[in-house]
């Protein structure tokens, strides 16, 4: 190599100080690039929500709000009540679900002067197909309809295929346990087809059935 080429190569060589400074600059640039991109990978690693997941959460909350709005906007169901006896305007009346007997009596014009108000539970909730009979003072109830007949009762008899536990409990020989057994039988086997099917219910024997027959009916 000639003298000029040797001088050119020497001119390209860096001193130790220049090499150290150059290396530091390269490391700095590398760290700067890493710090720029690193936060995005951290968000992904920490399990933070992505924008793609947000609409799903919004849709669920919207559905919940819509369901609540539907429930609150539901109108009360109508029930039909037959009012008889010592009221000013006996007849069939349509009431909103949640109404009480006092509301029906008022709609029927109120009690007449001879009405035996003590025998009527004015605070009782009404139900569809209920019959309310208001007796007069001194009236013998055994010759008339009972003061209040629920939906599970008809002409003073309790319909065993629709009566609830409280109505079944009114039958002679039937207590709370037997009433529950009757309802459980209905749910498992369907409605009773004949009165004698009650013998299949736990707790009801021939003697009990004989007491029940005059108080029950099939729908």
Secondary structure, DSSP 8 states (H G I E B T S, - for coil): --HHHHHHHHHH---HHHHHHHHHHHHHHHHHHHHHHHHHHHHHHTT---HHHHHHHHHHHHHHHHHHHHHHH----EEEEEEEESBTT-EEEEEETT-BHHHHHHHTT-B-TTB-GGGS-TTSB--TTEEEEE-BTT--GGGS--SEE-TTEETTEEETTT--HHHHTTSTT--HHHHHHHHHHHHHH-S-SSGGGGGGSTT--HHHHHHHGGGEE--
